[in-house]
Amino acid sequence: MNPTTTLAPWSTHDTQLLIACALGLAIIIIAISVLKLAPFLSILVGTFAAGFTAHQPLEAIAQAFSKGAGALLGDVGIIIALGAMLGALMAESGAADRLVTTLLDHSTPRRLPWMMAFVAIIVGLPLFFEVGLVMMVPIIFVMARRSKQPILRIAIPALAGMTTLHALLPPHPGPLIAVSALHADLGLTLGLGLIVALPAVILAGPLYGIWLSKRLHIEEPEEMGKLFTAHENGASTPGFAISLITILLPVVMMLGRTVAKLALAKDTLLYDTLDFVGEPLVALALTVLFAIVMLGWSRGMARDRVGGILRKSLPPIAALLLTIGAGGGLKQMLVNAGISVTIGKIAVGTHLPLILLAWLIAVALRQATGSATVATTTTAGIVAPVVGGLTATHNSLMALAIGAGSVFFCHVNDAGFWMVREYFGLKLKQTVAVWSVLQTIVSVVGLVLTLVLWNLLT
């Protein structure tokens, strides 16, 4: 939404669109939890029901669904596939086990959730959430298995570390969009973002994970468990150094791309090289090739065996990819129908404190569209005209509040929701407890701390 756009008065279409959105989400939840339909089919049915209720042409609904699903799978699907290949190679070669053994040697069961949160922060700093998750999943599975800890006690701190950074800290796309739209200072936003992010990670990660794992027992899902189980067949286990290099290689390449964009002149050989190899798709593809050579062939693993590992890594993620694509289709249909404008009209009619208003707009847009990027971009556009007289510090806090609002109670139209559900074999209600509540904690803590800093720094 353009910051200078003048919103039209409330219309019947706006009311219909809100009803349609609620109806579509209700149908999806009932179809999955009561009728036990596949999530992909449930989201497809819910999308058409919502679009029909919003008086969208059926052909337009189908086109929007196809466009949204294709765009999301093109963006995330190949990354997930490459991540599954890398995870399988690390598991079967023994590299994941080597990393976990070293971490366990330097930790205790009591400290493991804190260590996993720290590892996730390091891995997730330059990575998109989806990339960070596919990188961390094999470590989470092997760590839980080896330490004999509940899988949620290990997984939730890692999820919290990655999603908090994705929501609050540049160079992730959401915070960068807000910083640009609000003309905030990037370095100041990064510094304040760390102050806000660390307590959010602690509360939503180790503390919530320890609490929930005592009340919600989750078994390791069979198919994913097999994918990340080592079968070495006599091959030597990789050393810690090469195992660590393999897991950190895409992190380093993507971090290099970020540094290049911030510090180097464009149209130079070094900039173009770092920009290319730091593209998530390229970085993960190069890492898979690196793992094939260093974890497979160079240790005497037969080429047929390496190829078999790569092939068997893909079937377990087929349902995940279809479900994520369907969520993208639902999001695109609602965006095309004008849900962002409708939420904007609601926001304009309120008279709340500016930072709370920005957070609430982002919350509403995330609930409606399932996209943190859409929520952040649109919210920043709505509030940008009224932040011109604020200080640089307040502009940065506004950007952080918008980022915090963009992850509030993510649900069935969110790709991350379905990734967590499928990777860890959760039921719908369990996914809400694990993922939606975790993100709500991050969002609320982010709001509270930005409000505190707003008042302290006034």
Secondary structure, 3 states (H helix, E strand, C coil): CCCCCCCCCCCHHHHHHHHHHHHHHHHHHHHHHCCCCCHHHHHHHHHHHHHHHCCCCHHHHHHHHHHHHHHHHHHHHHHHHHHHHHHHHHHHHCHHHHHHHHHHHCCCCCCHHHHHHHHHHHHHCCCCHHHHHHHHHHHHHHHHHHHCCCHHHHHHHHHHHHHHHHHHCCCCHHHHHHHHHCCCCHHHHHHHHHHHHHHHHHHHHHHHHHHHHCCCCCCCCHHHHHHCCCCCCCCCCCCHHHHHHHHHHHHHHHHHHHHHHHHCCCCCHHHHHHHHHCCHHHHHHHHHHHHHHHHHHHHCCCHHHHHHHHHHCCHHHHHHHHHHHHHHHHHHHHHHHCHHHHHHHHHHCCCCCHHHHHHHHHHHHHHHHCCHHHHHHHHHHHHHHHCCCCCHHHHHHHHHHHHHHCCCCCCCCCHHHHHHHHHCCCCHHHHHHHHHHHHHHHHHHHHHHHHHHHHHCC
